Amino acid sequence: MNVHHLELFYYVAKFEGITAAVSKMPYGIQQPAVSGQILQLESELGVKLFNRRPFALTPEGDELYDYVYPFFSRMGQVEESLKGELGKHLRICASASVLRTHLPNVLERMKLRIPDLKLSLREVEPAAIYTSLLNQQADIAISIIYGKLTDGLKAEELLRLPIVLLVPDTCKVKTLDELIENSDEGKGMKAKIPLVGLPPHEALQQIFQKGLQERQIEWDVSVEVNSLDVIQSYVRRGFGAGIAVGVPGESGEEFKAEGCHVIPLDGFSPLVIGILYQGLIKPIAQEFIDETLNYAKKLT
């Protein structure tokens, strides 16, 4: 097999299409050239590697991608290592709350041991975390662990955080049951007030809705927003109840929300927060993982 053909296939599979691969490859090449060389590779192997529209790897394509991925995915790391920067540079992506509240404590301790530590910190929404890792824009991600991990991603669990419900301080209910009543149709139950929630593809929203379904409670989102901070703001202003995560403060103090009071959701599945990374990681990233695990133990 031609190694260059394998490299082109790697980028096409990684970016899910020839057009996307051409625009994101680290060197210039025309789309017809890529198409022609991929066809040569398929001809040489005697198999079809992917369907074009919509893009999808065939079983043979999946097998080949798994084979070439460890080599080509680490080319950037090898280049950085040869330039002498790999041991000092750590790229981390996480949500704004993690970057703002907890990460400084971990990185401060690392900075004491590694004075010339170089950091690249990126605020990334949970839905974009996997993409940041797979496209090698980050070495480490701190995010929700939910569903099946793919493409060689690995995870280290940090915390299991309870899902809670926020209601305005003016609302005097103390339990979920006080917010629920029988539905008009006589089947199941429904909520008495609107719900401020996240889009349906968000893991937290899915976990919450699953818990409601298990209790035969119907409670659709009336005000959809894209962050927990915005949920809290709208709940405080009386738009309804909203979901939140019981994230402890810097020193492990109990979760609180200004202008709201917290209702526990006993029996609902917790939100699992962890460290995500891809394949083999450099020593400085492993040091960060160890430091973060120790920090999480203190919080719990």
Backbone as numpy.savetxt, mean C-alpha at the origin, in Angstrom:
# Nx Ny Nz CAx CAy CAz Cx Cy Cz
18.65 -18.08 -26.13 17.81 -16.88 -26.13 18.69 -15.63 -26.13
18.23 -14.61 -26.83 18.92 -13.34 -26.89 18.64 -12.56 -25.60
19.70 -12.17 -24.90 19.54 -11.48 -23.62 18.81 -10.15 -23.80
19.08 -9.45 -24.88 18.40 -8.19 -25.12 16.90 -8.40 -25.32
16.53 -9.48 -25.99 15.11 -9.79 -26.15 14.46 -10.04 -24.79
15.18 -10.72 -23.92 14.66 -10.98 -22.57 14.48 -9.67 -21.80
15.43 -8.76 -21.98 15.32 -7.47 -21.30 14.08 -6.70 -21.80
13.86 -6.71 -23.11 12.68 -6.03 -23.65 11.40 -6.66 -23.12
11.37 -7.98 -23.07 10.19 -8.67 -22.54 9.96 -8.29 -21.08
11.03 -8.19 -20.30 10.92 -7.81 -18.89 10.21 -6.46 -18.74
10.63 -5.47 -19.54 10.00 -4.15 -19.43 8.56 -4.17 -19.91
8.28 -4.93 -20.97 6.90 -5.01 -21.46 6.00 -5.65 -20.41
6.48 -6.72 -19.77 5.69 -7.38 -18.74 5.54 -6.50 -17.51
6.61 -5.81 -17.14 6.59 -4.96 -15.94 5.60 -3.81 -16.09
5.60 -3.16 -17.27 4.75 -1.99 -17.47 3.46 -2.32 -18.22
3.22 -3.62 -18.43 1.95 -4.12 -18.96 1.60 -3.54 -20.33
2.56 -3.65 -21.24 2.29 -3.25 -22.61 3.50 -2.65 -23.29
3.55 -2.78 -24.60 4.71 -2.30 -25.36 4.77 -0.78 -25.34
3.64 -0.11 -25.51 3.64 1.35 -25.54 4.14 1.92 -24.22
3.63 1.39 -23.10 4.06 1.87 -21.78 5.54 1.57 -21.55
5.99 0.41 -22.00 7.39 0.03 -21.80 8.33 0.97 -22.54
7.97 1.32 -23.79 8.82 2.21 -24.59 8.98 3.56 -23.91
7.91 4.07 -23.30 7.95 5.40 -22.69 8.71 5.41 -21.36
8.90 4.23 -20.74 9.50 4.20 -19.41 10.85 3.48 -19.35
11.29 2.93 -20.47 12.58 2.24 -20.47 13.72 3.23 -20.28
14.84 2.79 -19.71 15.94 3.72 -19.41 16.75 4.14 -20.63
16.44 3.62 -21.81 17.14 4.05 -23.03 16.13 4.10 -24.17
16.46 4.86 -25.20 15.53 5.07 -26.29 15.45 3.90 -27.25
14.24 3.53 -27.60 14.00 2.49 -28.60 12.59 2.68 -29.14
12.41 2.44 -30.42 11.12 2.66 -31.05 10.18 1.47 -30.82
8.89 1.78 -30.79 7.89 0.73 -30.55 7.94 -0.39 -31.58
8.06 -0.10 -32.88 8.13 -1.21 -33.85 9.31 -2.15 -33.59
10.44 -1.57 -33.14 11.61 -2.40 -32.86 11.33 -3.35 -31.70
10.66 -2.83 -30.67 10.32 -3.69 -29.53 9.36 -4.78 -29.96
8.33 -4.40 -30.70 7.34 -5.39 -31.16 8.02 -6.49 -31.98
8.91 -6.09 -32.90 9.58 -7.07 -33.76 10.46 -8.01 -32.97
11.19 -7.49 -31.99 12.09 -8.35 -31.23 11.34 -9.26 -30.26
10.21 -8.79 -29.75 9.37 -9.67 -28.92 8.81 -10.81 -29.76
8.40 -10.50 -30.98 7.91 -11.55 -31.88 9.00 -12.57 -32.19
10.25 -12.09 -32.35 11.37 -13.01 -32.55 11.55 -13.93 -31.34
11.42 -13.36 -30.14 11.56 -14.16 -28.93 10.47 -15.23 -28.85
9.23 -14.83 -29.15 8.12 -15.79 -29.13 8.33 -16.88 -30.17
8.84 -16.49 -31.35 9.09 -17.46 -32.41 10.18 -18.45 -31.99
11.21 -17.94 -31.38 12.31 -18.80 -30.94 11.86 -19.79 -29.86
11.01 -19.30 -28.95 10.54 -20.17 -27.87 9.38 -21.06 -28.31
8.69 -20.65 -29.35 7.55 -21.44 -29.83 6.31 -21.29 -28.99
6.20 -20.17 -28.24 5.03 -19.94 -27.40 4.63 -18.47 -27.49
3.38 -18.20 -27.15 2.91 -16.82 -27.04 3.12 -16.37 -25.61
3.75 -15.21 -25.43 4.12 -14.75 -24.08 3.06 -13.85 -23.45
2.29 -13.13 -24.26 1.23 -12.30 -23.68 0.19 -11.95 -24.73
-1.01 -11.70 -24.24 -2.09 -11.21 -25.09 -1.97 -9.70 -25.17
-2.20 -9.14 -26.35 -1.95 -7.72 -26.56 -3.07 -6.83 -26.03
-4.32 -7.10 -26.36 -5.43 -6.25 -25.96 -6.60 -7.08 -25.43
-6.92 -6.97 -24.15 -6.17 -6.25 -23.12 -4.90 -7.03 -22.75
-3.91 -6.31 -22.25 -2.63 -6.95 -21.95 -2.80 -7.98 -20.83
-2.23 -9.15 -21.03 -2.23 -10.19 -20.00 -1.17 -11.22 -20.35
-0.33 -11.54 -19.41 0.68 -12.56 -19.63 0.01 -13.92 -19.75
0.52 -14.73 -20.65 0.09 -16.12 -20.73 0.80 -16.90 -19.62
0.39 -18.14 -19.34 1.12 -18.94 -18.34 2.61 -19.04 -18.67
2.94 -19.17 -19.97 4.35 -19.24 -20.36 5.05 -17.89 -20.12
4.30 -16.80 -20.36 4.85 -15.48 -20.08 5.10 -15.27 -18.60
4.17 -15.73 -17.77 4.35 -15.64 -16.32 5.61 -16.38 -15.89
5.80 -17.58 -16.43 6.97 -18.38 -16.07 8.27 -17.68 -16.48
8.29 -17.11 -17.69 9.50 -16.42 -18.15 9.76 -15.17 -17.33
8.70 -14.42 -17.00 8.86 -13.19 -16.20 9.43 -13.52 -14.83
8.93 -14.58 -14.19 9.47 -14.99 -12.89 10.95 -15.34 -12.99
11.36 -15.85 -14.15 12.76 -16.26 -14.33 13.68 -15.04 -14.53
13.25 -14.07 -15.34 14.14 -12.94 -15.65 14.03 -11.82 -14.63
12.95 -11.80 -13.86 12.71 -10.69 -12.94 13.84 -10.46 -11.93
14.35 -11.49 -11.23 15.39 -11.22 -10.22 16.61 -10.52 -10.79
16.98 -10.82 -12.03 18.17 -10.20 -12.61 17.91 -8.76 -13.03
16.91 -8.56 -13.90 16.70 -7.23 -14.46 16.16 -6.24 -13.44
15.40 -6.71 -12.44 14.84 -5.79 -11.45 15.91 -5.18 -10.56
17.07 -5.82 -10.47 18.12 -5.33 -9.59 19.21 -4.55 -10.32
19.03 -4.31 -11.60 20.06 -3.61 -12.35 20.32 -2.21 -11.78
19.25 -1.52 -11.40 19.41 -0.19 -10.83 20.17 -0.21 -9.52
19.89 -1.21 -8.69 20.60 -1.33 -7.42 22.08 -1.62 -7.63
22.37 -2.49 -8.60 23.77 -2.82 -8.88 24.51 -1.58 -9.36
23.88 -0.81 -10.23 24.51 0.42 -10.72 24.78 1.39 -9.57
23.78 1.54 -8.68 23.95 2.45 -7.55 25.05 1.96 -6.61
25.11 0.64 -6.44 26.15 0.08 -5.57 27.53 0.34 -6.13
27.68 0.18 -7.44 28.98 0.42 -8.07 29.39 1.89 -7.97
28.43 2.76 -7.86 28.73 4.18 -7.71 28.99 4.55 -6.25
28.86 3.60 -5.34 29.18 3.85 -3.95 28.10 4.50 -3.13
26.84 4.53 -3.63 25.77 5.22 -2.91 24.80 4.26 -2.21
24.81 3.01 -2.60 23.80 2.08 -2.14 23.76 1.95 -0.62
24.94 1.93 0.01 24.97 1.71 1.44 24.50 2.87 2.28
24.29 4.04 1.67 23.92 5.23 2.44 22.53 5.77 2.11
21.97 5.34 0.98 20.72 5.93 0.49 19.54 5.00 0.76
18.53 5.51 1.45 17.32 4.73 1.75 16.11 5.49 1.24
15.31 4.82 0.39 14.11 5.43 -0.19 12.89 4.78 0.44
12.04 5.61 1.05 10.88 5.11 1.79 9.64 5.82 1.29
8.56 5.06 1.10 7.27 5.68 0.81 6.26 5.23 1.86
5.38 6.14 2.23 4.39 5.87 3.27 3.31 6.94 3.20
2.29 6.78 4.03 1.23 7.78 4.08 1.75 9.02 4.81
1.01 10.11 4.67 1.42 11.37 5.29 1.50 11.24 6.81
0.54 10.53 7.41 0.52 10.41 8.88 1.73 9.63 9.39
2.13 8.60 8.67 3.31 7.82 9.09 4.56 8.67 8.94
4.70 9.36 7.82 5.88 10.21 7.60 5.97 11.32 8.64
4.83 11.83 9.04 4.81 12.98 9.94 4.97 12.58 11.41
4.32 11.50 11.82 4.21 11.20 13.25 5.22 10.19 13.75
5.38 9.08 13.05 6.17 7.98 13.60 7.54 7.80 12.97
7.65 8.04 11.68 8.91 7.77 10.99 10.09 8.60 11.52
9.88 9.87 11.89 11.02 10.65 12.41 11.70 10.00 13.61
10.94 9.34 14.46 11.53 8.69 15.63 12.49 7.57 15.22
12.08 6.80 14.22 12.91 5.68 13.76 14.16 6.22 13.05
13.96 7.17 12.16 15.09 7.68 11.37 16.07 8.48 12.21
15.59 9.10 13.27 16.48 9.84 14.16 17.50 8.91 14.80
17.03 7.73 15.22 17.93 6.76 15.83 18.93 6.23 14.81
18.48 6.01 13.57 19.40 5.55 12.53 20.43 6.61 12.20
20.01 7.87 12.20 20.92 8.98 11.87 22.05 9.08 12.89
21.79 8.72 14.13 22.84 8.75 15.14 23.93 7.74 14.82
23.55 6.61 14.26 24.52 5.56 13.94 25.14 5.78 12.56
24.37 6.41 11.65 24.84 6.61 10.27 24.74 8.09 9.95
25.71 8.90 10.35 25.62 10.37 10.17 25.43 10.80 8.72
26.00 10.04 7.76 25.88 10.44 6.35 24.72 9.73 5.66
23.74 9.32 6.43 22.54 8.68 5.88 21.83 9.63 4.92
21.52 9.12 3.72 20.78 9.89 2.73 19.38 9.32 2.62
18.36 10.19 2.68 16.98 9.73 2.70 16.18 10.35 1.56
15.31 9.55 0.98 14.30 10.03 0.03 12.96 9.56 0.55
12.14 10.49 1.04 10.85 10.15 1.64 9.74 10.66 0.74
8.82 9.75 0.39 7.72 10.11 -0.52 6.39 9.81 0.13
5.50 10.80 0.10 4.13 10.57 0.55 3.36 9.88 -0.56
2.80 8.71 -0.25 2.10 7.91 -1.25 0.82 7.37 -0.65
-0.27 7.48 -1.38 -1.54 6.91 -0.93 -1.45 5.38 -0.97
-2.19 4.70 -0.09 -2.12 3.22 -0.04 -2.30 2.54 -1.38
-3.18 3.08 -2.23 -3.44 2.44 -3.52 -2.23 2.47 -4.45
-1.28 3.40 -4.19 -0.12 3.54 -5.07 1.15 2.93 -4.49
1.05 2.33 -3.31 2.23 1.78 -2.64 2.87 0.68 -3.48
2.07 -0.29 -3.94 2.62 -1.41 -4.69 3.34 -0.93 -5.95
2.74 0.05 -6.63 3.35 0.57 -7.86 4.71 1.19 -7.57
4.82 1.91 -6.46 6.09 2.55 -6.11 7.19 1.52 -5.90
6.85 0.39 -5.30 7.84 -0.66 -5.08 8.17 -1.39 -6.38
7.15 -1.75 -7.13 7.37 -2.52 -8.35 8.13 -1.72 -9.40
7.94 -0.41 -9.41 8.67 0.44 -10.35 9.99 0.93 -9.78
10.37 0.37 -8.63 11.66 0.67 -8.00 11.82 2.15 -7.67
10.74 2.78 -7.28 10.80 4.15 -6.82 11.06 4.23 -5.32
11.02 3.09 -4.65 11.26 3.04 -3.21 11.86 1.68 -2.85
12.68 1.69 -1.80 13.23 0.43 -1.29 12.28 -0.21 -0.29
11.60 0.64 0.47 10.75 0.20 1.56 9.44 0.97 1.51
8.34 0.31 1.85 7.06 1.00 1.99 6.44 0.59 3.32
5.80 1.54 3.97 5.02 1.25 5.17 3.57 1.47 4.81
2.78 0.42 4.91 1.41 0.53 4.42 0.55 -0.58 5.00
-0.69 -0.58 4.56 -1.64 -1.63 4.93 -1.25 -2.93 4.23
-1.32 -4.04 4.95 -1.14 -5.36 4.35 -2.53 -5.98 4.24
-2.99 -6.13 3.02 -4.35 -6.64 2.81 -4.39 -7.36 1.48
-4.90 -8.57 1.49 -4.98 -9.34 0.26 -3.66 -10.03 -0.06
-3.59 -10.60 -1.23 -2.43 -11.38 -1.65 -1.31 -10.48 -2.16
-0.09 -10.76 -1.72 1.07 -10.04 -2.21 1.55 -10.70 -3.50
1.91 -9.88 -4.48 2.32 -10.42 -5.78 3.66 -9.84 -6.19
4.16 -10.33 -7.31 5.37 -9.79 -7.95 6.57 -9.76 -7.03
6.71 -10.79 -6.20 7.90 -10.88 -5.37 7.91 -9.99 -4.16
6.79 -9.33 -3.83 6.73 -8.48 -2.65 6.74 -9.33 -1.38
7.40 -8.81 -0.37 7.44 -9.47 0.94 6.99 -8.48 2.00
6.59 -8.98 3.15 6.04 -8.10 4.18 6.50 -8.52 5.57
6.67 -7.53 6.43 6.93 -7.73 7.85 5.83 -7.00 8.61
5.04 -7.74 9.38 3.93 -7.11 10.11 4.47 -6.26 11.26
3.92 -5.04 11.37 4.31 -4.14 12.44 3.25 -4.05 13.53
2.03 -3.72 13.13 0.96 -3.46 14.09 -0.37 -3.99 13.58
-1.21 -4.38 14.52 -2.61 -4.67 14.22 -3.42 -3.61 14.94
-4.02 -2.72 14.15 -4.70 -1.57 14.72 -6.21 -1.74 14.63
-6.93 -1.40 15.70 -8.38 -1.55 15.67 -9.05 -0.52 14.78
-10.09 -0.94 14.08 -10.95 -0.01 13.35 -11.97 0.54 14.34
-12.14 1.85 14.31 -13.09 2.49 15.22 -14.04 3.37 14.42
-15.08 3.82 15.11 -16.06 4.70 14.49 -15.98 6.05 15.19
-16.00 7.11 14.40 -16.01 8.47 14.94 -17.40 9.06 14.79
-17.88 9.70 15.84 -19.13 10.46 15.78 -18.86 11.84 16.37
-19.63 12.86 15.98 -19.39 14.20 16.52 -19.58 14.21 18.04
-18.90 15.12 18.69 -19.04 15.24 20.14 -20.47 15.51 20.56
-21.26 16.10 19.66 -22.67 16.38 19.97 -23.54 15.14 19.96
-23.03 14.05 19.37 -23.77 12.78 19.32 -23.42 11.98 20.57
-24.39 11.59 21.32 -24.14 10.98 22.64 -24.09 9.46 22.64
-24.19 8.82 21.50 -24.16 7.36 21.47 -22.77 6.86 21.85
-22.71 5.66 22.44 -21.45 5.10 22.90 -21.12 3.75 22.27
-22.10 3.15 21.56 -21.87 1.85 20.94 -22.43 1.85 19.52
-21.97 0.91 18.72 -22.48 0.77 17.36 -23.97 0.43 17.37
-24.38 -0.41 18.31 -25.78 -0.83 18.37 -26.74 0.35 18.50
-26.30 1.41 19.18 -27.16 2.57 19.36 -27.38 3.34 18.06
-26.53 3.09 17.07 -26.65 3.77 15.78 -27.45 2.96 14.76
-27.86 1.75 15.15 -28.47 0.81 14.20 -29.94 0.60 14.54
-30.74 0.46 13.49 -32.16 0.17 13.66 -32.59 -0.82 12.58
-33.76 -1.43 12.76 -34.28 -2.36 11.76 -34.58 -1.61 10.46
-34.32 -2.27 9.33 -34.59 -1.64 8.04 -36.08 -1.59 7.78
-36.47 -0.71 6.86 -37.89 -0.56 6.54 -38.47 -1.82 5.93
-37.64 -2.59 5.22 -38.12 -3.81 4.58 -38.21 -4.98 5.56
-37.72 -4.79 6.77 -37.79 -5.86 7.75 -36.71 -6.90 7.61
-35.77 -6.68 6.69 -34.67 -7.62 6.49 -33.36 -6.94 6.87
-32.73 -7.45 7.89 -31.46 -6.88 8.31 -31.66 -5.55 9.02
-30.59 -4.78 9.10 -30.61 -3.52 9.84 -29.93 -2.44 9.02
-30.14 -1.20 9.44 -29.52 -0.07 8.76 -29.12 0.97 9.80
-28.27 1.91 9.39 -27.79 2.94 10.29 -28.76 4.12 10.33
-28.76 4.83 11.44 -29.65 5.97 11.61 -29.06 7.26 11.05
-27.75 7.31 10.86 -27.11 8.54 10.39 -26.23 8.22 9.18
-25.87 9.23 8.40 -25.02 9.00 7.21 -23.62 8.51 7.60
-22.93 7.95 6.60 -21.57 7.45 6.79 -20.61 8.25 5.93
-19.54 8.73 6.55 -18.44 9.37 5.83 -17.35 8.32 5.69
-17.01 7.97 4.46 -16.09 6.87 4.26 -15.15 7.05 3.10
-14.34 6.02 2.87 -13.35 6.01 1.80 -13.92 5.36 0.54
-13.25 5.49 -0.59 -13.69 4.80 -1.81 -13.72 3.28 -1.60
-14.56 2.58 -2.35 -14.74 1.13 -2.11 -13.50 0.29 -2.35
-12.50 0.77 -3.12 -11.31 -0.04 -3.36 -10.31 0.03 -2.20
-10.51 0.94 -1.25 -9.58 1.08 -0.13 -9.76 -0.08 0.85
-8.63 -0.61 1.33 -8.66 -1.78 2.22 -9.46 -1.51 3.48
-9.28 -0.35 4.08 -9.99 -0.03 5.32 -11.50 -0.04 5.10
-11.94 0.53 4.00 -13.37 0.55 3.70 -13.89 -0.87 3.48
-13.11 -1.71 2.81 -13.54 -3.09 2.57 -13.65 -3.88 3.87
-12.68 -3.69 4.77 -12.72 -4.39 6.05 -13.95 -3.97 6.86
-14.22 -2.67 6.86 -15.38 -2.15 7.60 -16.68 -2.70 7.03
-16.82 -2.68 5.70 -18.05 -3.17 5.08 -18.23 -4.67 5.30
-17.12 -5.41 5.32 -17.21 -6.84 5.59 -17.74 -7.08 7.00
-17.26 -6.29 7.96 -17.76 -6.41 9.32 -19.24 -6.10 9.42
-19.69 -5.09 8.66 -21.12 -4.77 8.66 -21.94 -5.91 8.05
-21.46 -6.47 6.94 -22.18 -7.56 6.29 -22.32 -8.77 7.21
-21.28 -9.05 7.98 -21.34 -10.17 8.92 -22.42 -9.97 9.97
-22.77 -8.71 10.23 -23.79 -8.38 11.22 -25.12 -8.01 10.56
-25.18 -8.20 9.23 -26.38 -7.90 8.44 -26.81 -6.44 8.59
-25.82 -5.57 8.58 -26.08 -4.13 8.67 -25.80 -3.49 7.31
-26.76 -2.72 6.83 -26.59 -2.00 5.57 -26.24 -0.55 5.89
-25.06 -0.12 5.42 -24.63 1.25 5.72 -23.69 1.71 4.61
-24.27 2.28 3.57 -23.49 2.75 2.43 -22.91 4.13 2.72
-21.84 4.43 2.02 -21.18 5.73 2.19 -22.04 6.83 1.58
-22.29 7.87 2.36 -23.02 9.04 1.88 -22.08 10.17 1.47
-20.94 10.26 2.16 -19.93 11.27 1.83 -18.61 10.52 1.62
-18.18 10.41 0.36 -16.95 9.69 0.04 -15.79 10.67 -0.06
-14.72 10.39 0.70 -13.52 11.22 0.67 -12.31 10.32 0.47
-11.13 10.92 0.35 -9.97 10.10 0.00 -8.91 10.00 1.09
-9.22 10.45 2.31 -8.24 10.30 3.38 -8.94 10.28 4.73
-8.26 9.70 5.72 -8.82 9.62 7.07 -8.89 11.00 7.71
-7.93 11.86 7.42 -7.97 13.22 7.98 -9.22 13.96 7.53
-9.59 13.76 6.27 -10.79 14.43 5.75 -12.04 13.83 6.38
-12.05 12.52 6.61 -13.19 11.89 7.30 -13.41 12.55 8.65
-12.34 12.69 9.42 -12.45 13.29 10.75 -13.00 14.71 10.68
-12.55 15.47 9.70 -13.00 16.85 9.54 -14.49 16.92 9.27
-15.00 16.05 8.42 -16.42 16.08 8.08 -17.29 15.52 9.20
-16.78 14.54 9.91 -17.52 14.03 11.07 -17.64 15.13 12.12
-16.56 15.84 12.37 -16.54 16.91 13.36 -17.57 17.99 13.03
-17.81 18.17 11.73 -18.76 19.21 11.30 -20.19 18.67 11.16
-20.42 17.43 11.58 -21.78 16.92 11.66 -22.34 16.27 10.41
-21.46 15.85 9.49 -21.95 15.20 8.27 -22.33 13.74 8.48
-22.02 13.18 9.63 -22.35 11.79 9.92 -21.27 11.13 10.75
-21.30 9.80 10.78 -20.26 9.03 11.45 -19.20 8.64 10.42
-18.00 8.35 10.89 -16.93 8.00 9.97 -16.00 6.97 10.54
-15.36 6.21 9.67 -14.42 5.20 10.12 -13.05 5.83 10.35
-12.30 5.22 11.24 -10.94 5.67 11.54 -10.15 4.47 12.03
-8.86 4.69 12.20 -7.97 3.64 12.70 -7.39 4.10 14.03
-7.42 3.23 15.03 -6.93 3.57 16.35 -5.42 3.60 16.42
-4.81 4.55 15.73 -3.35 4.67 15.69 -2.88 5.34 16.97
-2.00 4.70 17.74 -1.49 5.34 18.96 -0.60 6.52 18.62
-0.45 7.42 19.57 0.43 8.57 19.39 1.88 8.16 19.51
2.77 9.14 19.49 4.21 8.87 19.48 4.65 8.04 20.67
4.08 8.29 21.82 4.50 7.55 23.02 3.52 6.46 23.39
2.65 6.08 22.45 1.74 4.97 22.66 0.43 5.36 23.33
0.16 6.67 23.48 -1.08 7.07 24.14 -2.28 6.71 23.28
-3.44 6.62 23.91 -4.66 6.19 23.24 -5.04 7.14 22.11
-5.61 6.54 21.04 -6.04 7.34 19.89 -7.17 8.28 20.28
-7.05 9.54 19.84 -8.08 10.54 20.07 -8.29 11.32 18.79
-9.50 11.87 18.62 -9.83 12.66 17.44 -10.50 13.94 17.88
-9.92 15.06 17.55 -10.45 16.36 17.98 -11.86 16.59 17.44
-12.77 16.99 18.35 -14.14 17.28 17.96 -15.00 16.06 17.78
-14.46 14.88 18.03 -15.19 13.62 17.86 -14.97 12.76 19.09
-15.87 11.82 19.31 -15.52 10.78 20.27 -15.55 9.41 19.58
-14.79 8.50 20.13 -14.47 7.24 19.48 -15.36 6.12 20.00
-15.95 5.39 19.06 -16.77 4.22 19.41 -16.02 2.96 18.98
-15.69 2.07 19.90 -14.98 0.83 19.52 -15.87 -0.04 18.63
-15.24 -0.77 17.73 -15.95 -1.73 16.87 -15.48 -3.13 17.24
-15.96 -3.62 18.35 -15.53 -4.93 18.84 -15.93 -6.02 17.85
-14.99 -6.92 17.57 -15.26 -8.03 16.67 -14.95 -7.76 15.22
-14.71 -6.51 14.85 -14.30 -6.20 13.48 -12.83 -6.55 13.30
-12.47 -7.00 12.12 -11.08 -7.34 11.84 -10.20 -6.11 11.97
-9.00 -6.25 12.51 -8.10 -5.10 12.63 -7.46 -4.75 11.28
-6.88 -3.59 11.24 -6.11 -3.18 10.08 -4.65 -3.53 10.34
-4.05 -4.29 9.45 -2.67 -4.73 9.63 -1.74 -3.77 8.89
-0.82 -3.18 9.64 0.18 -2.27 9.08 1.52 -2.98 9.05
2.23 -2.86 7.96 3.51 -3.56 7.87 4.49 -2.87 6.96
5.67 -3.46 6.89 6.72 -3.00 5.99 6.70 -3.89 4.76
6.68 -3.28 3.60 6.68 -4.01 2.34 7.99 -3.72 1.60
8.52 -4.75 0.97 9.72 -4.58 0.16 9.75 -5.66 -0.91
10.70 -5.55 -1.81 10.72 -6.44 -2.97 12.07 -7.15 -3.06
12.01 -8.49 -3.11 13.21 -9.29 -3.33 14.27 -9.10 -2.27
15.52 -9.21 -2.67 16.63 -9.01 -1.76 16.79 -7.52 -1.47
17.05 -7.18 -0.23 17.17 -5.76 0.12 18.57 -5.46 0.61
18.97 -4.21 0.48 20.31 -3.81 0.88 20.39 -3.71 2.41
21.59 -3.78 2.96 21.76 -3.81 4.41 21.12 -2.64 5.14
21.19 -1.44 4.57 20.62 -0.29 5.26 19.10 -0.41 5.36
18.47 -1.03 4.36 17.02 -1.24 4.41 16.68 -2.28 5.49
17.50 -3.30 5.62 17.28 -4.29 6.67 17.44 -3.67 8.05
18.40 -2.76 8.18 18.59 -2.05 9.45 17.36 -1.21 9.79
16.78 -0.59 8.76 15.57 0.19 8.97 14.42 -0.72 9.41
14.30 -1.88 8.79 13.24 -2.82 9.17 13.39 -3.22 10.63
14.61 -3.56 11.05 14.84 -3.98 12.44 14.50 -2.85 13.41
14.90 -1.64 13.07 14.63 -0.49 13.94 13.14 -0.22 14.04
12.43 -0.35 12.91 11.00 -0.09 12.90 10.23 -1.15 13.68
10.65 -2.40 13.58 10.01 -3.47 14.34 10.15 -3.21 15.85
11.32 -2.77 16.26 11.52 -2.46 17.68 10.65 -1.29 18.12
10.53 -0.30 17.27 9.69 0.86 17.59 8.22 0.43 17.72
7.76 -0.44 16.81 6.37 -0.90 16.86 6.08 -1.67 18.14
7.05 -2.46 18.61 6.87 -3.21 19.86 6.63 -2.27 21.03
7.35 -1.13 21.05 7.18 -0.17 22.12 5.80 0.48 22.07
5.29 0.71 20.88 3.95 1.30 20.75 2.87 0.38 21.30
3.05 -0.91 21.10 2.01 -1.86 21.51 2.17 -2.26 22.96
